[in-house]
Amino acid sequence: MPNARGCVGDSVRLYRVAVVVFSLAFVGIGCALLVRTAVEGGGVVGFLLGALFIALGAGRLTLERRRAG
């Protein structure tokens, strides 16, 4: 039976993995939005949302790396 410290450590590790997974998903969604917008002929909203999703994912990855390292 794991002690309280082990459970907390596992929870923190799971949280960090989830942050990385969702951050990469946001970057992927942003790239897909940019590509789809470009293929369809462009539009300010599509490019803006794509760039914002990429910035969100990259920023969150950067913050997580600083916190963990």
DANORLIN-V321831 format. One record per residue. N is the residue number from 1. RES is the residue in one small letter. PHI is phi in degrees with one decimal (999 if undefined). PSI is psi in degrees with one decimal (none if undefined). Layout:
# DANORLIN-V321831
n = <N | N>
res = <RES | RES>
phi = <PHI | PHI>
psi = <PSI | PSI>
This chain:
# DANORLIN-V321831
n = <1 | 2 | 3 | 4 | 5 | 6 | 7 | 8 | 9 | 10 | 11 | 12 | 13 | 14 | 15 | 16 | 17 | 18 | 19 | 20 | 21 | 22 | 23 | 24 | 25 | 26 | 27 | 28 | 29 | 30 | 31 | 32 | 33 | 34 | 35 | 36 | 37 | 38 | 39 | 40 | 41 | 42 | 43 | 44 | 45 | 46 | 47 | 48 | 49 | 50 | 51 | 52 | 53 | 54 | 55 | 56 | 57 | 58 | 59 | 60 | 61 | 62 | 63 | 64 | 65 | 66 | 67 | 68 | 69>
res = <m | p | n | a | r | g | c | v | g | d | s | v | r | l | y | r | v | a | v | v | v | f | s | l | a | f | v | g | i | g | c | a | l | l | v | r | t | a | v | e | g | g | g | v | v | g | f | l | l | g | a | l | f | i | a | l | g | a | g | r | l | t | l | e | r | r | r | a | g>
phi = <999 | -69.6 | -81.4 | -62.5 | -64.8 | -63.7 | -66.6 | -66.1 | -61.6 | -66.9 | -65.2 | -65.8 | -64.0 | -61.6 | -61.4 | -64.3 | -64.3 | -63.0 | -61.5 | -65.2 | -62.6 | -67.4 | -63.7 | -66.2 | -64.0 | -63.6 | -64.0 | -63.2 | -63.4 | -62.5 | -62.9 | -63.0 | -62.8 | -63.6 | -64.4 | -62.7 | -64.8 | -66.0 | -64.7 | -80.4 | 105.4 | 89.4 | 175.8 | -60.8 | -63.7 | -63.0 | -65.9 | -64.7 | -63.9 | -60.8 | -65.3 | -67.0 | -63.6 | -64.5 | -63.7 | -61.2 | -64.6 | -66.6 | -64.3 | -67.4 | -63.3 | -62.5 | -62.4 | -67.1 | -64.8 | -65.6 | -68.7 | -77.8 | -94.5>
psi = <121.4 | 147.6 | 175.8 | -37.5 | -40.9 | -39.2 | -41.3 | -42.4 | -40.4 | -37.7 | -41.6 | -41.2 | -43.2 | -41.2 | -45.2 | -40.1 | -42.5 | -39.6 | -44.3 | -43.1 | -47.7 | -35.0 | -43.3 | -35.2 | -41.1 | -40.7 | -42.1 | -42.4 | -40.9 | -44.2 | -42.3 | -40.5 | -42.5 | -45.9 | -46.5 | -39.9 | -42.4 | -40.3 | -37.6 | 0.0 | 2.9 | 160.7 | 138.0 | -42.9 | -43.6 | -45.0 | -40.0 | -47.6 | -40.5 | -45.3 | -38.6 | -39.7 | -41.9 | -42.9 | -40.0 | -49.6 | -44.3 | -40.1 | -42.0 | -37.9 | -41.9 | -45.8 | -40.3 | -39.2 | -40.4 | -39.9 | -40.5 | -28.7 | none>
